[in-house]
Amino acid sequence: MPDFAPPPLDDVDRIMAIMACAFPPEFGEAWNRRQIIDSLLLDTVHYALIAPDGTIAPDRIDCAAGFYLSRSVLDEEELLLFAIAPEWRRRGLGHALLIQFITRTRQSGKKRLFLEMRHNNPAGVLYAAHGFRPIGLRPRYYRTLNGDRIDAITQELVIE
């Protein structure tokens, strides 16, 4: 298996900054820096950043407004993390980034896309608008800081 270079640290910094403000801490969904770096060392993990002006690239963005991180397995792709910083929401950036993700995975020959989200996550509206449908439930999967448990919903998009 070939060795892979670590991701550019400034991209990791951008991802961490977005995650810090975009993921409510009470749900414990954000990854730590080591998890991000380790995942990006795998050739099956992909990411992209979106700038406030809507430019999307895996790198070369000075100011990132959002990102996604995904993993491919055979003919499937799983959206692991997806976030738009709160100050850049409601400007179409989430739609643009999700379209880019779906397009990239379609072009790479993937047949199904998956994601998992906590019940009542507001991003569910975005995912549904792009064709993702619930296919499974993990009861009480997420634990909040106060100990409450929240169901996880698995969603799928079949690419034709």
Backbone bond lengths (Angstrom), bond angles and torsions (degrees), N, CA, C in turn:
res aa  C-N    CA-C-N  psi(-1)  N-CA   C-N-CA  omega(-1)  CA-C   N-CA-C  phi
1 M - - - 1.454 - - 1.531 107.72 -
2 P 1.344 118.60 130.97 1.461 120.41 -177.88 1.522 111.86 -71.14
3 D 1.340 114.65 153.95 1.460 119.98 174.01 1.515 109.05 -80.58
4 F 1.317 116.58 142.33 1.452 121.42 179.61 1.511 108.94 -115.15
5 A 1.311 115.28 140.66 1.451 120.59 178.48 1.523 109.36 -70.06
6 P 1.317 116.71 147.82 1.462 118.12 176.58 1.519 110.20 -65.57
7 P 1.314 117.08 156.08 1.467 120.13 178.28 1.525 109.50 -64.42
8 P 1.326 117.68 154.47 1.466 119.06 175.98 1.530 109.52 -57.13
9 L 1.323 116.20 129.55 1.460 119.53 -176.17 1.522 112.64 -63.19
10 D 1.340 117.17 -29.05 1.465 117.01 177.66 1.529 110.84 -68.99
11 D 1.334 118.29 -30.26 1.462 120.06 174.41 1.527 110.50 -68.91
12 V 1.323 116.45 -40.11 1.464 119.66 176.72 1.528 109.15 -62.34
13 D 1.324 117.27 -41.69 1.472 120.68 176.69 1.525 110.99 -58.60
14 R 1.329 116.68 -43.52 1.469 120.79 179.77 1.529 111.03 -63.76
15 I 1.313 116.73 -44.68 1.461 121.22 178.68 1.519 110.33 -60.94
16 M 1.334 116.75 -45.58 1.463 120.38 -178.83 1.529 111.33 -64.23
17 A 1.327 117.40 -39.98 1.472 120.96 179.97 1.530 110.70 -64.01
18 I 1.325 116.48 -42.38 1.468 119.93 178.81 1.523 110.07 -66.52
19 M 1.316 116.26 -44.51 1.458 119.39 -178.74 1.535 110.94 -61.94
20 A 1.325 117.02 -37.97 1.466 121.13 -178.35 1.525 112.26 -61.44
21 C 1.326 117.00 -33.79 1.471 118.50 -178.36 1.527 112.74 -100.52
22 A 1.326 118.43 -19.09 1.462 121.12 -173.93 1.528 113.92 -92.63
23 F 1.322 117.77 -27.49 1.458 121.04 -177.91 1.527 109.09 -100.28
24 P 1.325 118.06 115.50 1.464 119.56 178.46 1.532 110.13 -58.72
25 P 1.318 117.84 126.47 1.472 120.08 -174.90 1.520 114.09 -62.66
26 E 1.318 118.12 -24.04 1.467 119.37 -177.08 1.521 113.46 -66.33
27 F 1.343 117.77 -16.06 1.463 119.88 -179.49 1.526 113.56 -98.73
28 G 1.325 118.50 -11.37 1.459 121.85 176.58 1.515 114.41 62.77
29 E 1.333 118.21 31.35 1.469 121.15 -176.72 1.533 113.43 -87.88
30 A 1.319 117.24 -21.40 1.468 120.19 -176.76 1.521 110.10 -68.87
31 W 1.319 114.45 145.43 1.460 121.01 175.45 1.519 108.84 -89.67
32 N 1.330 116.23 159.91 1.456 119.00 174.08 1.535 109.35 -91.01
33 R 1.307 115.27 169.13 1.473 121.70 -175.71 1.531 111.72 -57.38
34 R 1.302 117.76 -42.85 1.471 121.39 -178.91 1.533 110.10 -62.30
35 Q 1.325 118.08 -40.55 1.466 120.99 179.13 1.530 110.57 -63.13
36 I 1.326 116.50 -41.35 1.471 120.02 179.02 1.521 110.17 -64.19
37 I 1.321 116.72 -51.45 1.473 120.09 -178.26 1.523 110.60 -60.21
38 D 1.326 117.34 -47.73 1.467 120.38 -178.39 1.526 111.52 -61.04
39 S 1.326 117.37 -41.14 1.462 118.94 -179.93 1.520 111.40 -66.24
40 L 1.333 116.72 -37.83 1.465 119.97 -177.72 1.531 112.86 -73.93
41 L 1.323 117.77 -7.87 1.464 120.85 174.21 1.530 111.59 -79.05
42 L 1.325 116.88 -13.98 1.462 121.16 -179.03 1.520 110.19 -87.13
43 D 1.318 116.90 137.17 1.468 119.87 -179.42 1.528 112.64 -73.30
44 T 1.316 117.99 -7.64 1.468 121.50 177.80 1.525 112.40 -93.47
45 V 1.327 117.32 -1.86 1.467 121.63 -178.53 1.517 108.52 -105.10
46 H 1.317 115.23 135.96 1.465 121.96 -177.35 1.520 109.19 -127.44
47 Y 1.318 115.18 154.96 1.454 119.18 174.70 1.514 109.32 -149.42
48 A 1.306 114.42 160.68 1.452 120.83 173.01 1.517 107.41 -148.15
49 L 1.308 114.84 150.99 1.458 123.13 176.23 1.517 108.13 -113.38
50 I 1.326 115.85 149.42 1.459 119.96 173.92 1.526 107.77 -122.52
51 A 1.314 115.32 133.52 1.463 121.85 178.51 1.529 109.46 -85.53
52 P 1.326 117.97 162.65 1.462 120.55 178.12 1.532 113.71 -56.61
53 D 1.341 117.23 -26.17 1.470 119.64 179.51 1.531 112.67 -86.20
54 G 1.344 117.02 1.98 1.457 121.18 178.34 1.510 114.67 93.82
55 T 1.327 118.21 -2.23 1.465 121.44 175.86 1.523 108.97 -65.07
56 I 1.323 115.64 131.51 1.467 120.54 -179.61 1.518 108.47 -120.42
57 A 1.327 115.05 130.96 1.462 120.57 178.18 1.522 108.33 -158.20
58 P 1.324 116.31 154.82 1.462 117.55 174.86 1.534 111.52 -71.14
59 D 1.311 117.64 -17.34 1.465 121.75 176.43 1.526 108.78 -159.76
60 R 1.304 117.85 -168.95 1.463 124.49 178.19 1.529 113.57 66.05
61 I 1.299 117.59 31.01 1.458 121.29 174.88 1.521 107.36 -116.31
62 D 1.325 115.97 123.16 1.466 119.76 -178.90 1.520 112.32 -72.78
63 C 1.318 116.98 -41.86 1.467 121.77 -178.84 1.524 107.32 -124.63
64 A 1.313 116.77 116.93 1.458 120.53 -179.17 1.527 110.14 -101.12
65 A 1.320 115.48 136.13 1.463 121.96 177.24 1.526 110.86 -100.77
66 G 1.336 117.46 -16.61 1.449 120.90 -178.95 1.515 110.98 -169.28
67 F 1.317 115.22 173.79 1.468 120.78 -179.60 1.525 109.68 -159.50
68 Y 1.329 114.29 163.99 1.461 119.50 164.72 1.510 108.13 -135.11
69 L 1.306 115.01 157.93 1.454 123.74 176.27 1.516 105.67 -135.80
70 S 1.329 117.06 128.72 1.460 120.04 -177.79 1.516 110.21 -138.98
71 R 1.329 115.15 165.22 1.460 121.86 -179.29 1.518 108.99 -134.72
72 S 1.329 116.07 135.10 1.460 119.90 178.47 1.519 110.49 -105.14
73 V 1.331 114.23 143.45 1.459 122.77 174.66 1.517 106.09 -141.81
74 L 1.326 115.66 115.36 1.456 122.38 -178.84 1.529 110.00 53.70
75 D 1.350 117.81 -118.67 1.474 119.37 -177.68 1.532 111.76 -102.39
76 E 1.333 116.15 24.59 1.454 121.12 -179.98 1.526 111.02 -125.42
77 E 1.311 115.25 155.48 1.464 121.98 176.72 1.520 107.21 -133.59
78 E 1.334 115.76 136.35 1.456 120.55 178.12 1.521 109.30 -115.43
79 L 1.301 115.84 126.84 1.456 121.98 175.81 1.523 106.89 -80.74
80 L 1.326 116.57 108.30 1.464 121.55 -175.78 1.525 112.62 -83.84
81 L 1.324 115.75 -44.03 1.462 122.06 -179.60 1.516 108.80 -141.62
82 F 1.319 116.07 141.98 1.459 121.46 178.13 1.518 106.42 -149.89
83 A 1.324 116.81 126.38 1.462 118.76 -177.42 1.514 111.82 -154.82
84 I 1.308 114.60 143.40 1.462 123.44 169.10 1.528 105.58 -121.03
85 A 1.325 116.83 131.38 1.462 120.73 179.01 1.530 109.10 -59.77
86 P 1.327 117.68 140.30 1.473 120.94 -175.23 1.529 114.34 -52.30
87 E 1.308 118.43 -37.73 1.475 119.44 -177.99 1.525 113.32 -70.19
88 W 1.342 118.10 -11.91 1.466 121.85 -179.44 1.525 112.78 -111.28
89 R 1.315 117.38 5.79 1.465 120.72 179.74 1.528 111.06 -74.64
90 R 1.331 114.49 161.39 1.469 123.89 177.60 1.528 112.01 65.73
91 R 1.339 115.49 32.04 1.468 121.72 177.49 1.527 111.27 -126.95
92 G 1.329 116.39 8.93 1.460 120.79 179.11 1.512 114.90 87.78
93 L 1.326 117.65 0.85 1.464 119.65 -177.53 1.527 112.27 -69.60
94 G 1.324 117.26 -37.33 1.463 120.01 177.41 1.521 111.36 -63.31
95 H 1.334 116.25 -42.83 1.473 119.93 176.70 1.530 110.29 -61.62
96 A 1.329 116.93 -46.69 1.470 120.55 -178.49 1.523 111.55 -61.50
97 L 1.321 116.46 -42.69 1.463 120.13 -179.15 1.525 111.19 -68.70
98 L 1.327 117.34 -40.13 1.463 120.15 178.65 1.528 110.97 -67.36
99 I 1.320 117.69 -38.60 1.474 121.05 175.73 1.524 110.09 -61.12
100 Q 1.325 117.09 -43.29 1.468 120.42 179.18 1.525 110.36 -62.12
101 F 1.338 116.63 -42.51 1.463 121.07 178.43 1.525 110.75 -60.88
102 I 1.319 117.02 -48.63 1.470 121.08 -179.41 1.526 110.43 -63.19
103 T 1.314 117.34 -43.50 1.467 121.51 -179.87 1.522 111.07 -62.91
104 R 1.338 116.86 -46.26 1.470 120.59 -179.81 1.522 110.81 -60.84
105 T 1.321 117.45 -43.06 1.457 119.12 -178.34 1.530 111.67 -70.85
106 R 1.323 116.18 -35.73 1.474 119.48 175.70 1.533 109.66 -62.04
107 Q 1.325 117.03 -45.76 1.470 121.57 -178.96 1.523 112.45 -65.24
108 S 1.319 116.95 -24.90 1.462 119.84 179.19 1.530 112.12 -88.14
109 G 1.329 116.39 4.94 1.461 120.64 174.18 1.514 115.46 88.71
110 K 1.308 117.55 11.50 1.463 119.69 179.37 1.535 109.76 -71.68
111 K 1.312 115.64 147.71 1.468 121.71 -178.48 1.524 113.16 -105.52
112 R 1.344 115.78 -27.00 1.468 119.24 -178.23 1.520 109.67 -141.03
113 L 1.322 114.81 141.36 1.450 122.18 175.96 1.525 107.81 -115.26
114 F 1.318 116.13 142.28 1.453 121.26 179.14 1.523 109.99 -128.66
115 L 1.308 114.66 156.39 1.456 121.57 169.15 1.513 107.31 -154.59
116 E 1.311 114.54 160.20 1.449 119.99 175.88 1.515 107.34 -130.61
117 M 1.320 116.16 136.64 1.459 120.78 -178.56 1.513 109.84 -142.67
118 R 1.322 115.23 157.63 1.457 118.41 177.56 1.528 109.52 -74.38
119 H 1.297 115.26 148.57 1.469 121.97 176.80 1.530 109.06 -55.27
120 N 1.313 116.52 137.19 1.466 124.58 179.51 1.526 114.10 69.77
121 N 1.325 117.95 18.28 1.466 120.57 173.60 1.531 107.04 -69.04
122 P 1.331 118.47 126.97 1.463 120.46 -178.29 1.534 113.42 -59.73
123 A 1.326 118.13 -23.00 1.464 120.95 178.95 1.525 111.84 -66.74
124 G 1.325 117.66 -14.55 1.459 120.44 178.68 1.514 112.88 -57.78
125 V 1.329 117.10 -31.48 1.470 121.37 177.92 1.530 109.58 -65.01
126 L 1.323 117.02 -43.14 1.465 121.76 177.74 1.528 110.65 -61.93
127 Y 1.318 116.48 -47.58 1.467 119.88 -178.53 1.528 111.20 -62.55
128 A 1.319 117.32 -42.70 1.470 121.14 179.15 1.520 110.94 -63.32
129 A 1.328 117.37 -37.57 1.468 121.01 179.56 1.525 111.96 -63.32
130 H 1.327 117.07 -21.96 1.460 121.22 179.91 1.530 112.42 -104.32
131 G 1.334 116.90 11.81 1.458 120.86 171.53 1.515 116.37 98.90
132 F 1.315 119.20 0.01 1.462 120.10 176.77 1.527 109.07 -69.53
133 R 1.333 116.10 139.10 1.455 122.25 -179.51 1.528 110.19 -129.99
134 P 1.334 117.81 141.67 1.467 120.63 178.14 1.525 111.07 -63.65
135 I 1.330 115.93 135.49 1.469 120.07 177.70 1.524 112.37 -128.88
136 G 1.332 116.66 -8.30 1.463 118.23 -178.20 1.513 111.83 -164.50
137 L 1.320 114.22 164.72 1.457 121.25 -178.37 1.522 108.66 -137.25
138 R 1.333 115.59 134.07 1.464 121.56 171.83 1.527 106.36 -110.78
139 P 1.328 116.46 99.49 1.460 118.91 -176.64 1.532 112.08 -60.48
140 R 1.324 114.78 134.31 1.459 122.86 173.12 1.534 112.98 55.71
141 Y 1.304 117.31 34.84 1.467 122.75 -174.25 1.531 112.47 -71.48
142 Y 1.336 116.77 -46.59 1.461 120.85 -178.35 1.525 109.87 -89.07
143 R 1.327 115.25 143.74 1.463 120.69 176.54 1.525 108.09 -118.13
144 T 1.318 116.01 126.61 1.462 120.20 178.93 1.528 109.12 -81.39
145 L 1.312 115.36 169.14 1.466 120.12 179.84 1.523 112.21 -61.33
146 N 1.345 116.94 -28.75 1.467 118.86 -179.98 1.533 112.29 -89.78
147 G 1.337 117.31 5.99 1.457 121.47 175.84 1.508 115.96 95.16
148 D 1.333 117.85 -8.49 1.467 119.96 176.73 1.526 109.69 -63.73
149 R 1.313 115.72 152.57 1.467 121.52 179.01 1.522 108.82 -112.84
150 I 1.342 116.01 140.26 1.461 122.50 -178.51 1.526 108.27 -128.34
151 D 1.322 116.17 138.21 1.461 121.23 178.35 1.526 111.25 -67.60
152 A 1.322 115.77 148.93 1.461 122.71 171.57 1.527 107.57 -104.20
153 I 1.310 115.88 140.25 1.463 121.73 179.04 1.513 108.41 -113.80
154 T 1.320 116.73 124.57 1.450 121.67 174.93 1.518 107.96 -90.55
155 Q 1.331 115.17 132.79 1.459 120.22 -179.73 1.522 109.74 -123.92
156 E 1.323 114.88 154.94 1.464 121.32 -176.96 1.539 109.28 -136.44
157 L 1.316 114.53 145.89 1.454 122.13 169.49 1.527 106.00 -127.51
158 V 1.331 116.14 119.26 1.461 121.01 176.34 1.517 107.37 -88.42
159 I 1.325 116.32 126.01 1.462 121.71 -178.73 1.517 108.71 -94.08
160 E 1.299 114.79 129.87 1.469 119.04 179.97 1.492 110.90 -107.94
